[in-house]
């Protein structure tokens, strides 16, 4: 594939939709949580029956402001909602309630880290709006069906400036946004369930040009991996069209994860096509200084702050602290474990080693693991006390703990599985003698100066002990025996 990176520049803007963690919908009391049977979380208001009126969810405003403050935004204190008149087959009203000229949060930035270093991605706005329902076209042979459970669920839309330039930057940005919404308890960040999803606006231009090119929008990207692949593919598609002299048209496209290519959905509408108008059924709302201050004072510790604290409080390296604070569940698990043991580096090694391996292999999160912080502290103590070697603890005891409930202790399970290390010197001396007696010629070679074969003796004794001999003590006893 030809490399055009010296000739063209990609210009990318992202719109991230985050479903707010409220119990009810944005304008009525219907439940907002995911997973119910179709059309269970509906009422006359969700269904837009004549005479029904919306009422704004105050908690949604709080969550939107919380996100805005964490993203260094200016909070708009005089707000209103507008009707967005665009064909929504899965919104019974026939329009969407969104914010137009007064987004609740203006400007701001999100810091990202890539192999090229750190950079602030500039935001245009964060605004509130209601989600649409879900149209399904594969449930019936003759008809499309609609599930209105999601209709009216509160969202924030986090809109960047056209300030990104690659799939790597786009992936880093959404990773950081997902980390933020989870830390702030604004959204659960679950892209598979659609509570966090992304649209990417992409154009390309010759390097040095100031004018933006014709853009296309890729809709509903529900994983960071797919986002990167979609952006990279679309950038290359548009560059190749320019190289061939073909005309790029403004359109909406989708992404096919099976072929890792994009496809046209429709010609893209301009903003004028939405025909915004202030909603007459919802009065404007004012966000007071006191309201903002209360939310600001209650903001949780953000990842960068937590990373610096981990370095200072737990004497960890910048690298370990960065990885541990990358996900809130892992950081919380670390801190809880640290209340049971002061072996902070060992906690980090276990979480970033065996724990991460299992989570990656099984594609699960920390919350899905049955092991508890106190059990990890016990594992660490067993290794430090020399009762179990690290390799046995990681390869046998840890997997066994994952299959148990939280009522069994690590030491109890180690005893049940006969994994406690043999530290009885008399027993080990007998095993050493047995090994020496079976290979007298090797003993003679060692005493003539072939010191490198000591590992042979240690390995053979370890086999006879079925892996239970304490390696440190065994090395010491073998060395002493060979020196006599």
Phi, psi and omega in degrees: 000132181292139179265115181255014188296334179279346185255320186243156175235132174273141176236121190231134170238141182243144172240111180256123177261124181240123179283123185286145183276058173263158178283329184237172184286176189289328185232013176201177186270008178296145182298145183251000187280160187273149165108359181283165173301150182307138174059040174262329183260062182225160179206176177305331180286313177302322182274003174059041177295147180304137178092350179277147182233141179280154173223129189289138179278112183296324182297326178298320178298317181300316181292322178295317179295320178302315179295319181297318179295320179292336180261015175064032182273161167272130181272123177282120187270339176251113190232156169207165177255148180239155173272130180254102187274089179222147187293109176246098180294343183248022167236113187302332181294334185088000174213165179249140174270121184215176174258142185241279184277346180235071174298145184296333180230133181240144176065211181093182180201162173233127181278133176238160175233128173229183178297342178273357179114195181265148178203144176272121175271119185284136176262148172271315187191162164230121179232161179264149173198169177264148178279161174266168175285196184232116175272136180234133187244006182238015182265342185216145183292327188250339189233156164269147180237158184232133173254117184266008180305319185277344182297122180093357177294137184286136177234155157247144174248118182261111189249123177274164163287166175288075194237009178246157188224009180196165175297325178297316179294320179298317179295318179296321180295311182293326175301317181291320178297317179298319177299318181296310184295329178287316179299321183277354186058037177272324184207151180282350176071015184279100183287331181295324180272355177088007180283346169225122180214164192223140169247140182242125174260122190231136169218165177228152178209162175295142179300135181098340177287149178260328183287136178285147177278176175296133185255155168238154179243127174260122189264150165053056174274119190249022170204151181293324179296316179293324178301311181299314181295319181295316180296312182299318180294315184293321177300314181293322178299316182290322177296316180295325175296317178297318180297329180272357181079016181278156182269128175272129180251148177288122183204166173261135182232160173247172180239129177261108183292339180288319181260351182057041177230163176258160180217150182287139176251308180198164172290134187286135176280151170274167181302327180299332182291345182278340176050062179294144170209144179301134182287122183285345183269350180242120178289155173301155178233146184250131174258118186275163176300321181296320179299314180296316182298318180299318180291318181298318181294336183262004181299136177287169177293127181274167190301317182295319176296318181295321179301313180297322178294320179299320179297316184282314186284324186248008179049045178265160174288159176303321182296309180298316182297321179297314182292321181292326182268003180294330178230132186300318182299321180290318178299318179295320179297318178302311185293324177293317178298324181293347174279347180257336182211147178265009179277070189296319180297322179292323175301313180300316181299319180291316183292321182274350178256263183303318181297309181299323180299314179296316181297320179289317182296321184261001179053050180234167178257171183305320183298340181277348180278138182280339183293142183253160181305320181294330178289323175296318178300321178294319177303313180298319180294322178300317180292316182293329178279356179076014180279333178220137176286158180299319182296319178293319180298317183284321187270335184239310186287317180299311177300325179292321179297326180295339181266356182258167171274177188281004184275341182267140179273161180296320181293321178297316181292322177299321178291318179299322182271004178057047183254357181295132184293145176279116180240006178285114185297324180296317180296317180293323179297321178297318179294321178298316179300319180299317180293314180299321182293334181273347181220062181298328181294326179289323176299319180294320179299318180299316184289343176273000175120358181275071189291340185293346183271009180300328179298332178298313180296315180299317180297319180293320177294321180298321177297316181295330180274002182059037176079006186265350180292139176292115186302318182295312180294321181297316177302318181295315182291320178296317180298315180297318182295318181288340181277347182275000000 
